[in-house]
Amino acid sequence: ALRSKGQTELDLEKGLEMRKWVLSGILASEETYLSHLEALLLPMKPLKAAATTSQPVLTSQQIETIFFKVPELYEIHKEFYDGLCPRVQQWSHQQRVGDLFQKLNLRARSNKDGKDQVTKNSLETLLYKPVDRVTRSTLVLHDLLKHTPPSHPDHPLLQDALRISQNFLSSINEEITPRRQSMTVKKGE
């Protein structure tokens, strides 16, 4: 059955409104994530200062391990939030956001590549938090693409951001799988 032109336009309008709704959710999520990172940064500064004294609470190395990449993550996500916020507030159906996701995913990837060996086994669950954000971001990009018409100027940017995000997650999986296998103890050992 052929759909009426009016119905198609209504569906398009709904989809474009869904884009704004999805992005508003991302904005709220980023705000929460930034407040969590800020909470981690607060004790980090005095601990770093105390590390240079004669009786440090923690060594510089321990502080690096505990607060691994927190300042960098804060900077990356603050830049993303600061870019996204005005675009959502001044929303139009032609608004683009794909470039922000591309940049976020590329920066997250380069941040991961800089990981040093010291942190490999320490606080691993805490370190998965950024990967978890990328996983959620990938799901959101799927939603955004679903509600972005192929003719929209943001469509190719969102597709590229999704590709970057998926490649990043694949590279993480490739890194983690051998580690998990080497850490698995066979029955009877």
N, C-alpha and C positions, 0 to 999 in steps of 0.2 A: 504494500500500500504506500502510495506517495504521501509524504507529509506536507502540510501546507507551509508556505513561505513564512507566515506569521508564527507558526509553531517552531520552526527552525530558528528563527530570530529570538524567540523566547528562550529556547534551549541554550543558545549562544549567550544570551544575557545572563541566564542562571549560572552557566559555566564561568563567565567572567566575574560574577559576584562571588562564586566559590573560590576563585583565585585569591581574592582579597581576604576572605574568611580564613583560608589556609595560611596565608602570609601573616595574618594577625595572630594566629596560633603560634607560628614560628617566632614572631617578635616576643610574645609573652614567654615562650620557652627560653629564648636567648637571654631575656632579662633575668630569669631565674638562674640560669647557668652562670651568667656574669656575677650575680650576687654570691653564688657558691664559690666561684674563683676568687672573688674579693675576700671572702671569709678565710680562704686559705692563704692569701697574700698577707693578711694582717699579722699573724704570728711569725711569718717567714722573715720579715724585716728585722725584728728585734733578735730573733735567733741567729740570723746572719751576723748581726753586730756583735752578739755575745760569742760567736765562734772564734773571734780574733782575740778574745781576752785570755787570761791565764787559766780560768776555770770555765771552759765553754760547756753549755748544756748539751749541745750536739756539735760534732765536728762539721766542718764545711762540706765534707763528702756526704755525711748523713743528711744534711739539709738539702743538698742537691738531689739526693735519692728520694727523700720524702716529698719534696716540692718540685719534682721533675717536670720541667716545661710549663709550670703553672703561669709564670709571667708571660711567656710566649703565647700560650693558649688564651690568656686574658686579652692580650693585644690583638690577636687574630679575631676573636669573637666580638670584641668591642668595636673594631673597625667594621665588621659585618653588620652588627646591630646599628651603629651610627649611620651606615649607608642605607639600611633597610627602613629604619624608622621614618624618615621624611618621605620616602616613596609610598609607604602605606598610608601615612597621614594625608598626603596630597594625591590620593588615588585617582587614577583614570583607567579606563579599560585598555589603553595603549601602554600603560606603565610597564617598564622592563625591570626585571630583578635577576634574570639569568646570569648577568655579568657578576653580580655579587656572589652567587652560589659558585660560579666558576672560580673566582678568586679565593673564596673560603676553602673550597676543596683542594685547590692547588697549594695553598699555604699549609693546610693540614697535612697534605702529603709530604711537603718539604720538611715540615716539623718532625714527622715520623722518621724520615730518612736520616735525620741528624741524631737519632737516639744512640746513646753510647752503651757500652757493654756493662757498666757498673749496675745499671738499673734493671738489667735483664730479669733477674730472679726476685728482686725486691719490690714489694707493693704492686705486684702485677695486676691485681683486681682494680686498684685505683687507677692504674694506667690504661685500663680498658675504657674508662669513661669517655675520653675523646673519640675513640673508635665507635662507641655506642652513639655518640652525637652524629657521626657521619652516617651510621646505619639509619638513624631516624631521619636525617636530612635526605637520604636516598629515597626513603618512603614518601617523604613530603614532595620531593621533586617528581616522583611518579604521579602523585595527586595533582600537582600544579600542571604537569603536561597534559593530564587527562582533561583538565578544564581550560586549557589554552588552545585556541584554534590554530591549526597549522599555518594559517596566514598571518598570525600575530607576530610582531617583530621579536617577541621574547622566546618564541618556540625554538628556534635553532640554538639560542643561548642556553635554554633549559635542557635541551637534549645533550649539549656538550657538557654541561655541569653534571648531568646524570651519568654520562659516560665516564667522566673523571672520577666521580664518586664510586661508581661500580668497580672501576679499575683499582682504586685505592683499597676498597674492601677485599677484592680478590688478592691483592698483594699481601694484605694482612693475613688472610686465610692461608696463603702459601707459606708465610713465615711461621704461623702458629701450629699448623698441622704437624710438621716434624718435631717440634718441641713437645707437643702433647704426646706423640707416640713415644718419644724418648723418656718421658716422665711416667708413662703407664707401666705399672708393675704387673707382670703376668702372674696368674694364679700359681701358687706353689713356690714362688721365689722368696 
